[in-house]
Amino acid sequence: QVQLVESGGGLVQPGGSLRLSCAASGSIFSIWNMGWYRQAPGKEREFAATISRRGVYTYYADSVKGRFTISRDNAKNTVYLQMNSLKPEDTAVYYCAAAGGLLVTREKNEYDYWGQGTQVTVSS
């Protein structure tokens, strides 16, 4: 069992930056592959970024590649999503997720635990 709590969302101007945090508890954090997903109003939840157990490998959706950076600090049981050059289309609820498989994954159905989400709104 893993409990995940996101924080850091809010309102930001287009072109601005935010850093989201996801604090994990309930298990050994370093065994989990971690991911960030997002869900805009009226749309399905979509993949944004993922990171391997030791942070060596990272993968991004084409829509965020070059603007977002995922990282983790296993000593703090925390995964981060640094979001730069934000656009209005980035507006969504952002969810942190943990996957227990052997390999880092982009597949939503391979994530076992999800946080409650944090709202990110990009607007002028």
HELIX and SHEET records of a PDB file:
HELIX    1   1 PHE A   29  ILE A   31  5                                   3    
HELIX    2   2 ASN A   74  LYS A   76  5                                   3    
HELIX    3   3 PRO A   88  ASP A   90  5                                   3    
HELIX    4   4 LYS A  108  GLU A  110  5                                   3    
SHEET    1   A 4 GLN A   3  SER A   7  0                                        
SHEET    2   A 4 LEU A  18  SER A  25 -1                                        
SHEET    3   A 4 THR A  78  MET A  83 -1                                        
SHEET    4   A 4 PHE A  68  ASP A  73 -1                                        
SHEET    1   B 6 GLY A  10  VAL A  12  0                                        
SHEET    2   B 6 THR A 118  VAL A 122  1                                        
SHEET    3   B 6 ALA A  92  ALA A  99 -1                                        
SHEET    4   B 6 ASN A  33  GLN A  39 -1                                        
SHEET    5   B 6 GLU A  46  ILE A  51 -1                                        
SHEET    6   B 6 THR A  58  TYR A  60 -1                                        
SHEET    1   C 4 GLY A  10  VAL A  12  0                                        
SHEET    2   C 4 THR A 118  VAL A 122  1                                        
SHEET    3   C 4 ALA A  92  ALA A  99 -1                                        
SHEET    4   C 4 TYR A 113  TRP A 114 -1                                        
END                                                                             
